[in-house]
Amino acid sequence: MKSFPLPNLLWYGNRPREIFFPDAWEVDFLEPPGFQKPALSREDMELSLSRPIGSPALEELAQEAQEVVIVFDDITRPTPVKEVLPWVLGILRRAGIPDENVRFIPALGMHGAMTNVDFRKKLGDEVVERYPVYNHNPYENCQYVGETESGVPVYLNREFLYCDLRIGIGCITPHVHVGFGGGGKIVLPGICGADTIKYFHKDVMARDPGSTGLGKVEGNVMLRAVEEVCALSGLQFKVDALVNSRGEITGLYCGDPILAHRAGVEEAKVHYGVPYRGGYDVVVANAYAKYNEMAICMMMALSCVNFAAGTIVLVVDSPEGQVCHYLMRSFGKEYGGECYVPRKELPASLEVIVHTRYPDPTMCDLFAPYGSVKVIKEWDDVLALLNAKYPQGAKTAVIPDGTMQFFLMG
């Protein structure tokens, strides 16, 4: 049997797993080059952080600061924020800023609130016990700060606006709307009010939906809106990481939130990209970095599977289930958030299997009715079904993390 390693359980011990196929099967393992890059050493990390792009050093920004906010990406993103915090907090301490004047806010957008357990995974025990961490509430305590040049009404987190030094920590990975996450997304949708987030996902996207998508940045209308809102927000310093298939930091870009992000995206295009191949009979797409947003895997798989007689297998181990998304997900049999779209039955020619140890009847609501997919807990049972369907073997693709890579077209 051929075996293929898959990253797994990022926030639950980070324990990889293997899947197997018969030796006779033709299997392409579509892994981007950045997945096997080594983690940055502490020295290399500090060197990267000491070279801001397009902004003063954080030490300089901290000299006149009285109140500080650190916005960090939430549990749906793989950033090991706690690896960067010793450097950031060390600078704040040396600038004489007392701990009680520093607070943390997760960039939830319209995701559900994080728990103390989540905070500890992202920030570390010491930080959670030493500093206040406030969940972002998009429905309350968001102040209107104006309208962008392109007409986006901007409501921002009140606590964020109260502070005179505003820092963000996140990661750059492929994103279905803005091409690559990171940069100003820590603000929009991260700490914006519901009205701004809804306008972004509906009105802005409607301007040119063809300009958006995984890996697309040139002319992307949603990315432009993010950069406009970020500039209006007053976010002064951003740290963005690139990560490997073990969730480790392999590159860091910091400084001006827009300029540093643009520099990081140039590396990200190579780091996460794989040459496009299509027409696969079987596509196995694993969810790791954003395992609680497994619908992203479905997009990757749909783009390369043979629709006439293909099978998609989504490998998803998400102990807490899929993220609560107040804008996108279902909240009843027939309805959901403002941008929720009830899904139609999948075409009869396409079979979809969700391989998970933690199934629930609402987990597929972003891409298919639950009854139209097969849910299988054990890989041996998945393989038995595939062998029965393709007794002569199948042209197969394995995507090691369909939530953190994209296809290079052309």
C-alpha positions as CSV (number, residue, x, y, z in Angstrom):
1,M,0.0,0.0,0.0
2,K,1.1,3.6,-0.7
3,S,1.0,5.9,2.3
4,F,0.7,9.7,2.4
5,P,1.2,11.9,5.4
6,L,-1.5,14.5,6.3
7,P,-1.1,17.2,8.9
8,N,-3.9,16.9,11.5
9,L,-5.3,18.3,14.7
10,L,-3.5,21.6,14.7
11,W,-4.9,22.8,18.1
12,Y,-5.2,19.3,19.6
13,G,-1.7,18.1,19.9
14,N,-0.8,18.7,16.2
15,R,-0.6,14.9,15.5
16,P,-0.2,14.0,11.8
17,R,-1.9,11.0,10.3
18,E,-1.5,8.8,7.2
19,I,-3.9,7.6,4.5
20,F,-3.3,4.6,2.3
21,F,-4.0,3.6,-1.3
22,P,-3.3,0.4,-3.3
23,D,0.1,0.3,-4.9
24,A,-1.5,0.1,-8.4
25,W,-3.3,3.5,-8.0
26,E,-1.8,6.6,-9.7
27,V,-1.7,9.1,-6.9
28,D,-0.4,12.7,-7.1
29,F,0.5,14.3,-3.8
30,L,-0.1,18.0,-4.5
31,E,2.1,19.7,-1.8
32,P,3.3,23.3,-2.2
33,P,7.0,24.0,-1.6
34,G,6.4,26.1,1.5
35,F,4.9,23.2,3.5
36,Q,8.3,21.6,4.1
37,K,10.2,24.8,4.9
38,P,11.9,24.7,8.4
39,A,10.6,26.9,11.2
40,L,12.4,30.1,11.8
41,S,14.8,30.1,14.7
42,R,14.3,32.6,17.6
43,E,17.2,34.6,16.2
44,D,15.8,34.7,12.7
45,M,12.4,35.6,14.0
46,E,13.7,38.6,15.9
47,L,15.8,39.7,12.9
48,S,12.7,39.7,10.7
49,L,10.7,41.6,13.3
50,S,13.4,44.2,13.7
51,R,13.2,45.1,10.0
52,P,9.8,46.7,9.5
53,I,8.5,47.5,6.0
54,G,7.2,51.0,5.4
55,S,6.8,52.0,9.0
56,P,8.9,53.1,12.1
57,A,10.2,50.4,14.3
58,L,7.7,49.2,17.0
59,E,10.1,50.5,19.6
60,E,9.7,54.0,18.2
61,L,5.9,53.7,18.0
62,A,5.7,52.5,21.6
63,Q,7.6,55.5,23.0
64,E,4.7,57.9,23.1
65,A,2.0,55.3,23.6
66,Q,-0.3,55.2,26.6
67,E,-2.9,52.6,25.8
68,V,-2.1,49.5,23.6
69,V,-4.3,47.0,21.8
70,I,-3.0,43.8,20.2
71,V,-5.5,42.3,17.7
72,F,-4.8,38.7,16.8
73,D,-6.4,36.3,14.4
74,D,-8.9,33.8,15.8
75,I,-8.9,30.0,16.2
76,T,-9.9,29.5,12.5
77,R,-6.4,30.6,11.6
78,P,-3.1,28.7,12.2
79,T,-1.0,31.6,13.5
80,P,1.0,30.6,16.6
81,V,0.6,34.1,18.0
82,K,2.4,33.2,21.2
83,E,5.6,32.7,19.3
84,V,5.7,36.4,18.4
85,L,4.4,37.8,21.6
86,P,7.6,37.7,23.7
87,W,9.2,40.2,21.2
88,V,6.1,42.5,21.1
89,L,5.5,42.5,24.8
90,G,9.2,42.9,25.6
91,I,9.2,46.2,23.5
92,L,6.1,47.5,25.3
93,R,7.7,46.8,28.7
94,R,10.9,48.5,27.8
95,A,8.9,51.5,26.7
96,G,7.4,51.7,30.2
97,I,3.8,50.7,29.3
98,P,2.2,49.0,32.3
99,D,0.5,45.6,31.8
100,E,-2.9,47.0,32.7
101,N,-2.7,49.4,29.7
102,V,-2.3,46.5,27.2
103,R,-5.3,44.4,26.0
104,F,-5.9,41.8,23.4
105,I,-8.8,41.4,21.0
106,P,-9.4,38.5,18.7
107,A,-10.3,39.4,15.1
108,L,-13.5,37.5,15.0
109,G,-15.4,39.3,12.3
110,M,-18.8,37.5,12.5
111,H,-17.4,34.3,13.9
112,G,-18.5,33.0,17.2
113,A,-16.8,34.1,20.4
114,M,-13.6,32.4,21.5
115,T,-13.3,30.6,24.9
116,N,-10.6,30.8,27.5
117,V,-9.3,27.5,26.1
118,D,-9.0,29.0,22.7
119,F,-7.2,32.1,24.0
120,R,-4.7,29.9,25.8
121,K,-4.0,28.0,22.6
122,K,-3.4,31.1,20.6
123,L,-1.7,33.4,23.2
124,G,-0.3,31.0,25.8
125,D,-1.3,30.6,29.5
126,E,0.9,33.4,30.9
127,V,-0.5,36.0,28.6
128,V,-4.1,35.0,29.2
129,E,-3.5,35.2,33.0
130,R,-1.7,38.5,32.9
131,Y,-3.6,40.6,30.3
132,P,-7.3,41.2,29.6
133,V,-8.6,39.5,26.5
134,Y,-11.9,40.9,25.1
135,N,-14.0,39.1,22.5
136,H,-15.1,41.3,19.6
137,N,-18.8,41.8,19.4
138,P,-19.8,43.0,15.9
139,Y,-23.4,43.8,17.0
140,E,-22.5,46.2,19.9
141,N,-19.8,48.7,20.9
142,C,-18.7,49.5,17.4
143,Q,-18.2,53.2,16.5
144,Y,-18.8,54.8,13.1
145,V,-15.5,56.3,11.9
146,G,-16.5,57.4,8.3
147,E,-16.8,56.1,4.8
148,T,-14.0,54.9,2.5
149,E,-13.3,56.4,-0.9
150,S,-15.1,53.5,-2.5
151,G,-18.2,53.9,-0.2
152,V,-17.7,51.3,2.5
153,P,-19.3,52.5,5.8
154,V,-16.9,51.7,8.6
155,Y,-17.8,50.8,12.1
156,L,-14.9,49.7,14.3
157,N,-14.4,48.0,17.7
158,R,-14.7,50.7,20.4
159,E,-11.9,49.3,22.6
160,F,-9.6,49.3,19.5
161,L,-10.3,52.9,18.8
162,Y,-9.7,53.9,22.5
163,C,-6.0,52.9,22.2
164,D,-3.3,55.0,20.7
165,L,-1.0,52.2,19.7
166,R,-2.7,49.5,17.6
167,I,-0.9,46.3,16.7
168,G,-2.1,43.3,14.7
169,I,-0.7,39.8,14.5
170,G,-1.9,37.2,11.9
171,C,-0.8,35.1,9.0
172,I,-0.8,35.2,5.2
173,T,-2.6,32.2,3.7
174,P,-4.7,31.8,0.5
175,H,-8.2,33.3,1.0
176,V,-11.4,32.7,-1.0
177,H,-12.3,36.4,-1.2
178,V,-9.2,38.6,-1.0
179,G,-6.7,36.2,-2.6
180,F,-4.5,36.0,0.5
181,G,-5.5,36.7,4.1
182,G,-3.4,38.7,6.5
183,G,-2.7,42.4,6.3
184,G,-5.8,44.5,6.7
185,K,-8.1,41.6,7.1
186,I,-7.3,41.8,10.8
187,V,-9.5,44.9,10.7
188,L,-12.0,44.1,8.0
189,P,-13.8,41.9,8.8
190,G,-11.8,41.2,12.0
191,I,-12.9,44.0,14.3
192,C,-15.6,45.7,12.2
193,G,-19.2,46.1,13.1
194,A,-21.9,43.9,11.5
195,D,-23.1,46.6,9.1
196,T,-19.6,47.0,7.6
197,I,-19.0,43.3,7.4
198,K,-22.3,42.7,5.6
199,Y,-21.6,45.5,3.2
200,F,-18.2,44.0,2.5
201,H,-19.5,40.5,1.7
202,K,-22.5,41.7,-0.3
203,D,-22.1,45.1,-1.9
204,V,-18.4,45.1,-2.4
205,M,-18.2,41.6,-3.7
206,A,-21.0,42.3,-6.1
207,R,-18.9,45.0,-7.8
208,D,-16.7,42.4,-9.5
209,P,-17.0,38.9,-8.2
210,G,-14.7,37.6,-10.9
211,S,-11.8,39.5,-9.4
212,T,-11.9,37.6,-6.2
213,G,-10.7,34.0,-5.4
214,L,-7.9,32.0,-4.0
215,G,-4.6,33.6,-4.9
216,K,-6.1,36.5,-6.8
217,V,-4.8,39.9,-5.8
218,E,-4.5,42.0,-9.0
219,G,-7.7,44.1,-9.4
220,N,-9.4,42.3,-6.5
221,V,-12.2,44.6,-5.3
222,M,-12.5,43.0,-1.9
223,L,-8.8,43.4,-1.2
224,R,-9.0,47.0,-2.2
225,A,-11.8,47.6,0.3
226,V,-9.8,45.8,3.0
227,E,-6.8,48.1,2.4
228,E,-9.1,51.2,2.5
229,V,-10.7,50.3,5.8
230,C,-7.3,49.3,7.3
231,A,-5.9,52.7,6.4
232,L,-8.9,54.5,7.9
233,S,-8.7,52.4,11.1
234,G,-5.3,53.7,12.3
235,L,-3.7,50.2,12.6
236,Q,-0.1,51.2,12.9
237,F,1.9,48.0,13.0
238,K,1.1,44.5,11.7
239,V,3.0,41.2,12.0
240,D,2.2,38.6,9.4
241,A,3.5,35.0,9.4
242,L,3.8,32.4,6.7
243,V,3.5,28.8,8.0
244,N,4.4,25.3,7.0
245,S,2.4,22.1,7.2
246,R,3.2,21.8,10.9
247,G,1.8,25.2,11.7
248,E,5.2,26.6,12.4
249,I,6.4,30.1,11.3
250,T,8.7,30.0,8.3
251,G,8.6,33.7,7.4
252,L,7.6,37.0,9.0
253,Y,6.7,40.3,7.5
254,C,6.0,43.3,9.7
255,G,5.5,47.0,9.6
256,D,2.9,49.0,7.7
257,P,-0.1,46.7,7.5
258,I,-0.6,47.2,3.7
259,L,3.0,47.4,2.5
260,A,4.3,44.5,4.6
261,H,1.3,42.4,3.5
262,R,2.0,43.1,-0.2
263,A,5.6,42.0,0.3
264,G,4.6,38.9,2.1
265,V,2.1,38.0,-0.6
266,E,4.9,37.8,-3.1
267,E,6.5,35.0,-1.1
268,A,3.1,33.4,-0.4
269,K,2.4,33.0,-4.1
270,V,5.3,30.5,-4.3
271,H,5.0,29.2,-0.7
272,Y,1.4,27.9,-1.0
273,G,1.0,27.5,-4.8
274,V,0.9,24.2,-6.7
275,P,0.7,23.9,-10.5
276,Y,-2.9,23.2,-11.7
277,R,-3.8,19.7,-12.7
278,G,-7.4,18.5,-13.4
279,G,-9.6,15.6,-14.4
280,Y,-9.0,13.5,-11.3
281,D,-11.3,10.6,-10.6
282,V,-10.7,10.9,-6.9
283,V,-9.7,14.0,-5.0
284,V,-8.8,13.7,-1.3
285,A,-8.6,17.2,0.3
286,N,-7.4,17.4,3.9
287,A,-8.4,20.3,6.2
288,Y,-5.7,21.3,8.6
289,A,-4.8,25.0,9.1
290,K,-8.5,26.1,8.9
291,Y,-10.0,22.7,9.7
292,N,-13.1,24.4,11.1
293,E,-13.8,26.0,7.8
294,M,-13.7,22.8,5.7
295,A,-15.8,24.3,2.9
296,I,-12.6,25.8,1.5
297,C,-11.4,22.2,0.8
298,M,-14.5,21.6,-1.2
299,M,-13.6,24.6,-3.5
300,M,-10.1,23.2,-4.1
301,A,-11.5,19.7,-4.8
302,L,-14.3,20.9,-7.1
303,S,-11.7,22.8,-9.3
304,C,-9.8,19.6,-10.2
305,V,-12.2,16.7,-10.0
306,N,-13.7,14.9,-13.0
307,F,-17.4,16.0,-12.7
308,A,-18.6,13.2,-15.0
309,A,-17.7,10.4,-12.6
310,G,-15.6,11.7,-9.8
311,T,-15.4,11.3,-6.0
312,I,-14.3,14.0,-3.5
313,V,-13.1,12.9,0.0
314,L,-12.8,15.7,2.6
315,V,-10.6,14.7,5.5
316,V,-11.7,16.8,8.4
317,D,-10.9,16.2,12.1
318,S,-12.5,19.1,13.9
319,P,-13.3,18.3,17.6
320,E,-15.2,21.5,18.1
321,G,-17.0,21.3,14.8
322,Q,-17.2,23.9,12.1
323,V,-17.0,27.6,13.1
324,C,-20.1,29.5,14.0
325,H,-20.5,32.1,11.3
326,Y,-23.3,34.5,12.0
327,L,-23.3,35.8,8.4
328,M,-22.8,32.6,6.4
329,R,-24.1,29.6,8.2
330,S,-27.5,28.0,8.9
331,F,-29.5,28.7,12.0
332,G,-32.5,26.6,11.3
333,K,-33.8,24.1,8.8
334,E,-34.8,26.7,6.2
335,Y,-32.8,29.8,7.1
336,G,-29.5,31.2,8.2
337,G,-27.3,34.3,8.4
338,E,-27.9,37.1,6.0
339,C,-25.5,35.6,3.4
340,Y,-26.5,32.0,3.9
341,V,-27.6,30.2,0.8
342,P,-29.5,26.9,1.2
343,R,-27.6,24.3,-0.8
344,K,-29.0,22.2,-3.6
345,E,-28.4,18.4,-4.0
346,L,-25.0,17.6,-5.5
347,P,-25.1,16.3,-9.1
348,A,-25.6,12.5,-9.3
349,S,-22.3,12.1,-11.2
350,L,-20.3,13.5,-8.3
351,E,-19.9,11.6,-5.0
352,V,-18.8,13.4,-1.9
353,I,-17.5,11.7,1.3
354,V,-16.7,13.5,4.5
355,H,-14.2,11.4,6.5
356,T,-14.3,12.7,10.1
357,R,-14.3,11.3,13.6
358,Y,-16.4,14.2,14.7
359,P,-19.5,14.4,12.5
360,D,-22.6,16.5,13.0
361,P,-25.7,17.1,10.8
362,T,-25.0,20.8,10.1
363,M,-21.3,20.6,9.3
364,C,-21.8,20.7,5.5
365,D,-24.2,23.6,5.3
366,L,-21.9,25.8,3.3
367,F,-21.7,23.5,0.4
368,A,-24.2,20.6,0.4
369,P,-27.3,19.2,2.2
370,Y,-26.0,16.7,4.8
371,G,-28.0,13.9,3.3
372,S,-26.3,14.2,-0.1
373,V,-22.8,13.4,1.3
374,K,-21.5,10.1,2.8
375,V,-20.0,10.5,6.3
376,I,-17.4,7.8,7.2
377,K,-15.4,7.7,10.3
378,E,-12.7,5.2,9.4
379,W,-10.2,5.4,6.5
380,D,-10.4,1.7,5.9
381,D,-14.1,2.1,5.2
382,V,-13.4,5.0,2.8
383,L,-10.9,2.9,0.9
384,A,-13.2,0.0,0.7
385,L,-15.8,2.2,-1.0
386,L,-13.3,3.6,-3.4
387,N,-12.0,0.2,-4.3
388,A,-15.5,-1.0,-5.0
389,K,-16.2,2.0,-7.2
390,Y,-12.8,2.0,-9.1
391,P,-11.7,-1.7,-9.1
392,Q,-9.1,-1.0,-11.8
393,G,-7.7,2.0,-9.8
394,A,-8.3,5.7,-10.2
395,K,-6.4,8.8,-11.1
396,T,-6.1,10.4,-7.6
397,A,-5.0,13.7,-6.1
398,V,-4.1,14.1,-2.5
399,I,-4.3,17.8,-1.3
400,P,-2.5,17.8,2.1
401,D,-4.2,21.0,3.2
402,G,-7.0,22.3,1.0
403,T,-7.5,25.2,3.4
404,M,-3.9,26.6,3.0
405,Q,-2.9,26.2,-0.6
406,F,-4.1,27.2,-4.1
407,F,-3.7,26.3,-7.7
408,L,-1.3,28.2,-10.0
409,M,-3.3,28.7,-13.2
410,G,-1.8,29.0,-16.7
